[in-house]
């Protein structure tokens, strides 16, 4: 797969190079002069190192170095996942890309533990099925009971980190339902939930103590189980197939640009043509054309409600700032075209989305009259129509991720306590 990705990048690079450039020259440009090429080399290097150490560990399994080699493999896998995250959408996050990368690494690690462990469990059980079918269910139960706590924790971490990343990559509910990225992500979430349902079935089969309270609530007779133990192989295969579908959905998401631009948070009806505000005895009107990021023409009208006006206007100051609190503060002076009409030209609005525009009118012998306009700059192109909501749900998903992570931490604490009690009882 890595060679295929490299070949595709080389083909794209050759299309951008001058006519007559060879494939070798395009390959050298990709590997030697692009960030993607450097990360590709790092990824292949870590992958080769991990595979080499695993091969050595398998051959030297009875030796004393197996534990040390396991730490080397774990370190190599973390490095490999970090490089993979650096090539993904997390590295392009608008805010806190370092945290986004760390969360993405945890997301990939949890997916590897869940799906990789499930695949290894299935392969081992299928081999045993061919050799000794009589003891298959007993072995499957023992192996599943050992793996199910780790799988449950991995799915919990997967959900928590997925919610956080979703809040950073998907700008709004409209972005979720109207774009290929959002639809693929919603499909992935649905597949994970269905796979989790099958995993719950496996847990009920492997841990009868968990199934008994649920069976009583459903009115089952004592001793009767919710599911037959003969269903365990089918449930494991179904969970694995759903995990494969999750991987395919992840591939589609990775190849699709995330919908995190202002066109998904700015509704057409929120974009003003003009706004008016009262400031002391003045009525101040602001108009911006074309109201796009970049150069704009600002027209300011000012009229006093008193006759005669209490003082002449000395000058008009215009102050621009982002409403999100970003450090983008600019103050400039508008030019008077005629009494009560002022003009300003320039690229003061650098981004689409919400801005705060303050117009301060200075008059002789009077305090400044300040009109504050909550302005919205239209995104490039045509504004998308409102479908569900263009309200950002980053905060909501971040809180949900924190709650899911707290539940995972509580589950880890409960599991650790149970293990400690079991070990204490066996030692006594």
Secondary structure, 3 states (H helix, E strand, C coil): CHHHHHHHHHHHHHHHCCCCCCHHHHHHHHHHHCHHHHHHHHHHHHHHHHHHHHHHHHHCCCCCCHHHHHHHHHHHHHHHHHHHHHCCHHHHCCCCHHHHHHHHHHHHHHHHHHHHHHHHHHHHHHHHHHHCCCCHHHHHHHHHHHHHHHHHHHHHHHHHHHHHHHHHHCCCHHHHHHCHHHHHHHHHHHHHHHHHHHHHHHHHHHCHHHHHHHHHHCCCCCCCCCCCHHHHHHHHHHHHHHHHHHHHHHHHHHCCCCCCCHHHCCCHHHCCCEEEEEECCEEEEEEEECCECEEEEEEEEEEECCCCCCCCEEEEEEEEEECCCCCCCEEEEEEEEECCEEEEEEEEECCCEEEEEEEEEEECCEEEEEEEEEEEEECCCCCCCCCCCCCCCHHHHHHHHHHHHHHHHHHHHHHHHHHHHHHHHHHC
